[in-house]
Amino acid sequence: MISEAEYTSRDATALAELVREREVSPRELLDTAIARIERLNPRFNAVVETLYDSARREIANGLPDGPFAGVPFLVKDLHTLVEGSRLSHGCRFFANHVSSHDSSVVAKARKAGLVIAGRTNTPEFGLNSTTEGQFLGAARNPWNPDHTTGGSSGGSAAAVASGMVAMSHATDSGGSIRIPASCCGLIGLKPTRGRVLAGLDTGEGWHDTFNAFAITRSVRDTARLLDCLKNSGDAAPYYAPYHDMSFSQIPDAPARPLRIGILETPPNGVAVDPEVRNALDDTRRLLEDLGHVTGTTKLAYETGPAAEAFLKVICSSVASTVDHCEKQTGTAARAEDFEASVWSALQIGRQMSGGELNAAIACIHLTGSEILRQLACHDVVLSPTVAKPPLPLGQLDAGEADIKTFLAKVFAFAPFTSFYNISGQPAISLPVAWSPEGLPVGMQFSASPGREDILIRLAAQLEAAVEWSKPQAALMSRLAGQ
């Protein structure tokens, strides 16, 4: 049996190596993960459904000989099917929905040898940048349980930060991988549009802004998992450019100087907290010390029309998901089954015409083109991931009756992420700083579509320079006695 201390000191790549060398069995890894989940989850509320029995059966039936064979894994409870598990989208209305099969991203995770041990917390429909839904309850940040994990992949981030698993599935339509990675001191990559096929059975969700991937603790895990989950020929509405080199080789590839634009102010003009600004300045100096060339940049587009178009895409997706469930179950949606902001989004989505939705999608595409045009002169663009350190719980309340008012509050906290969903660019949040109070402050790096290789190589360089594994290890040590 591997101890919790040994388990949490290793990333997923190292855990898989132990299995490969027969130093530990997949069942022993699973049992250790279960013990840690059972001990810490009552405090952090990261895991909202356990799949221990099915995970044990999966191991007993024989795992594929994949790169992560035997490593425990969790799947977010949003837009992603796991055979035999509940898919609630964080919403009471879907409490009895059981998945009949796996989404394609889950099937690929299993093929990589990952063992799915449970589902992670998410706010209702993923509409919040904190994870504090009425149905599933608040996920709590392992660095300080009084603060947010971020959202909407907050349960996944809390599970990884607390060492329940070494990495966990996550999704991102407006920042939902990167925001919780920032809040919990982890790595969160949103891949290029089309890189990972999410496998949504009823469509794309938030149209072409939706992305699936994971939250991790190490760059090599991020790179290796991207090789496992990337779309390599499956039928899909979008395709990302391919590379001759596998992503897992990139962290060790030679580094080259990059032209890095520093985006200090978001397009919507929201003020950035001084602690976050200080972290941005420190990161800029670090990049220059590493030989990169930096310069201040700006991004300006009509944020009002883009925000309205984004809102319509969100509302239409909520309406489509609820309508599909109504037809499948014969149960009508009621206001009491939803948080007020989500019910507001549902009403807007149901009242919207096809012409309005088409115009909204066109606006998003045109805005994406403008973003790409303005940022094309840089190899990489650096910005904060969020505008403030992790907020105290309770400051972003989805009980707000008007979805427009609520989303304005969401984007005041996280104004730097959603425009990369619009442009389709890859973007990654890296744990390069901590606030004076000891809360993580992530920095976001973006590149041109298809250039995850640039981001992964830069991330590996920063990982070596910052040594963020040390504060992560200190957190694991602190949690060992709790």
MOQUICOR-V317735 format. One record per residue. N is the residue number from 0. NEAR is the number of other C-alpha atoms within 8 Angstrom. Layout:
BEGIN
n = (N N)
near = (NEAR NEAR)
END
This chain:
BEGIN
n = (0 1 2 3 4 5 6 7 8 9 10 11 12 13 14 15 16 17 18 19 20 21 22 23 24 25 26 27 28 29 30 31 32 33 34 35 36 37 38 39 40 41 42 43 44 45 46 47 48 49 50 51 52 53 54 55 56 57 58 59 60 61 62 63 64 65 66 67 68 69 70 71 72 73 74 75 76 77 78 79 80 81 82 83 84 85 86 87 88 89 90 91 92 93 94 95 96 97 98 99 100 101 102 103 104 105 106 107 108 109 110 111 112 113 114 115 116 117 118 119 120 121 122 123 124 125 126 127 128 129 130 131 132 133 134 135 136 137 138 139 140 141 142 143 144 145 146 147 148 149 150 151 152 153 154 155 156 157 158 159 160 161 162 163 164 165 166 167 168 169 170 171 172 173 174 175 176 177 178 179 180 181 182 183 184 185 186 187 188 189 190 191 192 193 194 195 196 197 198 199 200 201 202 203 204 205 206 207 208 209 210 211 212 213 214 215 216 217 218 219 220 221 222 223 224 225 226 227 228 229 230 231 232 233 234 235 236 237 238 239 240 241 242 243 244 245 246 247 248 249 250 251 252 253 254 255 256 257 258 259 260 261 262 263 264 265 266 267 268 269 270 271 272 273 274 275 276 277 278 279 280 281 282 283 284 285 286 287 288 289 290 291 292 293 294 295 296 297 298 299 300 301 302 303 304 305 306 307 308 309 310 311 312 313 314 315 316 317 318 319 320 321 322 323 324 325 326 327 328 329 330 331 332 333 334 335 336 337 338 339 340 341 342 343 344 345 346 347 348 349 350 351 352 353 354 355 356 357 358 359 360 361 362 363 364 365 366 367 368 369 370 371 372 373 374 375 376 377 378 379 380 381 382 383 384 385 386 387 388 389 390 391 392 393 394 395 396 397 398 399 400 401 402 403 404 405 406 407 408 409 410 411 412 413 414 415 416 417 418 419 420 421 422 423 424 425 426 427 428 429 430 431 432 433 434 435 436 437 438 439 440 441 442 443 444 445 446 447 448 449 450 451 452 453 454 455 456 457 458 459 460 461 462 463 464 465 466 467 468 469 470 471 472 473 474 475 476 477 478 479 480 481)
near = (6 9 7 9 9 8 11 12 7 10 12 11 11 8 12 13 8 10 13 8 7 7 7 11 9 11 9 10 15 15 8 13 12 11 8 12 10 8 7 11 11 7 7 12 13 15 14 10 9 8 11 9 6 8 12 10 8 10 12 6 6 6 9 9 8 8 10 12 16 16 14 13 14 14 15 16 14 12 8 14 12 14 9 8 10 12 15 13 13 16 15 9 9 11 9 7 8 9 12 8 8 12 13 9 13 12 9 10 11 11 10 13 15 13 14 11 14 13 13 17 18 20 17 15 11 14 8 13 15 13 19 13 13 8 8 12 9 9 15 15 14 11 9 8 10 8 11 15 17 17 16 18 19 17 16 19 16 16 14 15 13 12 10 13 13 14 15 16 13 14 15 16 11 11 12 16 18 17 17 17 18 20 17 16 14 16 17 15 14 13 14 14 17 13 10 14 13 10 8 10 5 6 6 8 9 10 9 9 12 14 14 14 14 13 18 14 13 8 13 10 13 13 14 11 8 12 10 10 12 9 10 4 4 5 4 7 5 6 9 10 6 5 5 4 6 8 12 10 9 12 14 7 7 4 7 4 7 8 11 13 13 12 12 11 9 10 12 6 6 10 6 9 9 6 9 14 11 8 11 12 8 8 10 10 8 8 11 10 7 6 7 11 10 11 8 8 8 8 10 5 8 6 8 6 8 11 8 9 13 10 9 13 13 11 13 14 12 13 13 8 9 9 8 8 11 11 8 6 6 7 7 5 8 6 8 5 9 12 12 12 13 14 10 11 13 12 10 11 14 8 6 10 6 6 6 8 12 8 9 13 10 8 11 12 10 8 12 12 9 9 12 10 7 8 9 8 5 10 11 14 13 12 12 13 15 13 15 10 13 12 8 8 9 6 6 11 8 12 7 10 9 9 11 7 8 14 9 8 9 11 8 9 10 13 13 12 13 10 10 12 16 12 12 12 14 17 15 13 17 15 15 11 9 11 11 5 5 7 14 15 17 17 16 13 13 13 15 11 12 11 10 12 9 9 14 13 13 9 11 12 10 10 10 7 6 7 8 9 7 7 7 10 9 8 11 12 9 8 8 7 5 5)
END
